[in-house]
Amino acid sequence: MSDQLNVIVEKKQEGVFLIKPQGRIDSDTYTELEKELEPILAQGPKGIILNMSGVDYISSAGLSVVFKTKKTIDANNGTFALTNLQPQVRKVFDVVKALPSHDIFASVEEADKYFDAIQKKELEGDEA
């Protein structure tokens, strides 16, 4: 079964990207997500918000892309957020226990507030 995966990329602010995959992320489609993420990750972004509202299935190949993205962001001292997980997809992340709950948000708005707070804290730290 070869479903198509569409990936929408939006630059939220300098160095922060909203990535919105739509469809299934499985062994046939995970490379589409990787292909969209690679040039962004190569820039050393400050943050990535992965909005999963349009994802109704994720396989181990898809999980691997998400974890690789988080690892790359962490290595660059950036911030990673996963938002809008559908219940069946959330269950997969819960089962593998691979992401801390503070990386998972109910909505993009919630993740944006988190990113804003981190950046404000960082700026205040620079001035101190």
Phi and psi in degrees as a GROMACS rama.xvg file:
@    title "Ramachandran Plot"
@    xaxis  label "Phi"
@    yaxis  label "Psi"
@TYPE xy
-114.888  85.401  SER-2
-78.6325  158.579  ASP-3
-94.4478  147.673  GLN-4
-116.688  125.412  LEU-5
-103.452  142.279  ASN-6
-129.018  120.741  VAL-7
-101.346  130.12  ILE-8
-116.876  128.168  VAL-9
-130.408  131.098  GLU-10
-84.5225  113.357  LYS-11
-77.2534  -42.651  LYS-12
-162.615  178.567  GLN-13
-57.021  117.383  GLU-14
82.0301  1.98263  GLY-15
-123.049  126.81  VAL-16
-123.621  141.171  PHE-17
-102.805  121.502  LEU-18
-113.374  125.189  ILE-19
-126.01  92.0659  LYS-20
-74.7834  145.881  PRO-21
-134.151  118.614  GLN-22
125.509  -153.36  GLY-23
-96.4332  138.559  ARG-24
-109.083  98.7985  ILE-25
-135.748  -168.653  ASP-26
-64.9295  -19.5751  SER-27
-88.4395  -22.434  ASP-28
-119.593  -12.4845  THR-29
-58.4569  -28.2204  TYR-30
-65.9895  -28.1228  THR-31
-62.9154  -43.8562  GLU-32
-66.2601  -43.9815  LEU-33
-58.0368  -43.7971  GLU-34
-61.1636  -36.2225  LYS-35
-76.3676  -35.4002  GLU-36
-78.0499  -34.9357  LEU-37
-53.7253  -50.0952  GLU-38
-66.5892  -30.2217  PRO-39
-69.4846  -46.343  ILE-40
-64.9133  -31.7899  LEU-41
-65.1914  -22.6367  ALA-42
-79.6541  -9.09442  GLN-43
65.768  55.4834  GLY-44
-64.5667  155.121  PRO-45
-75.844  -27.1109  LYS-46
-164.934  150.866  GLY-47
-133.073  129.411  ILE-48
-107.42  120.041  ILE-49
-102.642  100.672  LEU-50
-85.9727  109.289  ASN-51
-97.4587  16.8071  MET-52
-60.1236  -29.1359  SER-53
-94.5519  8.01113  GLY-54
-102.736  119.379  VAL-55
-105.446  -2.13034  ASP-56
-157.662  140.035  TYR-57
-138.877  132.479  ILE-58
-100.631  -178.695  SER-59
-61.8769  -32.2078  SER-60
-64.5159  -40.8813  ALA-61
-66.4997  -42.1016  GLY-62
-58.6355  -41.0013  LEU-63
-58.8954  -41.2966  SER-64
-64.7139  -43.6609  VAL-65
-61.9644  -46.2541  VAL-66
-66.7766  -38.4669  PHE-67
-64.0282  -39.6693  LYS-68
-62.7381  -47.4869  THR-69
-61.5172  -42.5322  LYS-70
-62.0359  -41.5115  LYS-71
-66.5029  -44.1647  THR-72
-61.515  -46.1266  ILE-73
-59.9228  -39.6876  ASP-74
-64.5079  -26.1479  ALA-75
-95.5403  12.3507  ASN-76
55.715  33.1843  ASN-77
-94.7321  -174.892  GLY-78
-118.738  136.066  THR-79
-119.23  134.946  PHE-80
-136.857  138.356  ALA-81
-114.088  126.369  LEU-82
-127.804  161.065  THR-83
53.7894  45.8654  ASN-84
-72.7046  128.855  LEU-85
-68.7749  151.413  GLN-86
-51.5658  -42.3903  PRO-87
-69.6674  -30.6365  GLN-88
-77.7427  -40.1507  VAL-89
-57.5803  -40.6907  ARG-90
-59.5  -40.1338  LYS-91
-61.9156  -45.9016  VAL-92
-64.8511  -38.5103  PHE-93
-63.4223  -42.3554  ASP-94
-64.0196  -43.9169  VAL-95
-81.4957  -13.3301  VAL-96
47.1882  40.2534  LYS-97
-96.2659  -13.444  ALA-98
-120.158  132.795  LEU-99
-63.3919  145.994  PRO-100
-61.9484  -24.4416  SER-101
-72.2694  -5.58646  HIS-102
-94.5419  -3.62271  ASP-103
-113.442  127.168  ILE-104
-123.906  152.894  PHE-105
-71.6874  -29.2071  ALA-106
-150.057  166.374  SER-107
-65.8498  -37.4608  VAL-108
-59.4713  -43.4265  GLU-109
-62.4529  -42.004  GLU-110
-66.1969  -39.5462  ALA-111
-59.8702  -43.1678  ASP-112
-60.9738  -41.5908  LYS-113
-62.3814  -46.382  TYR-114
-62.2728  -43.4838  PHE-115
-60.4663  -43.6204  ASP-116
-64.0596  -41.3921  ALA-117
-63.0058  -44.9888  ILE-118
-68.0579  -38.1606  GLN-119
-63.8647  -43.1746  LYS-120
-61.5872  -41.6806  LYS-121
-63.3928  -44.2474  GLU-122
-65.1194  -41.6234  LEU-123
-64.6953  -35.458  GLU-124
-66.0606  -35.4293  GLY-125
-68.3058  -31.7242  ASP-126
-81.9173  -20.2834  GLU-127
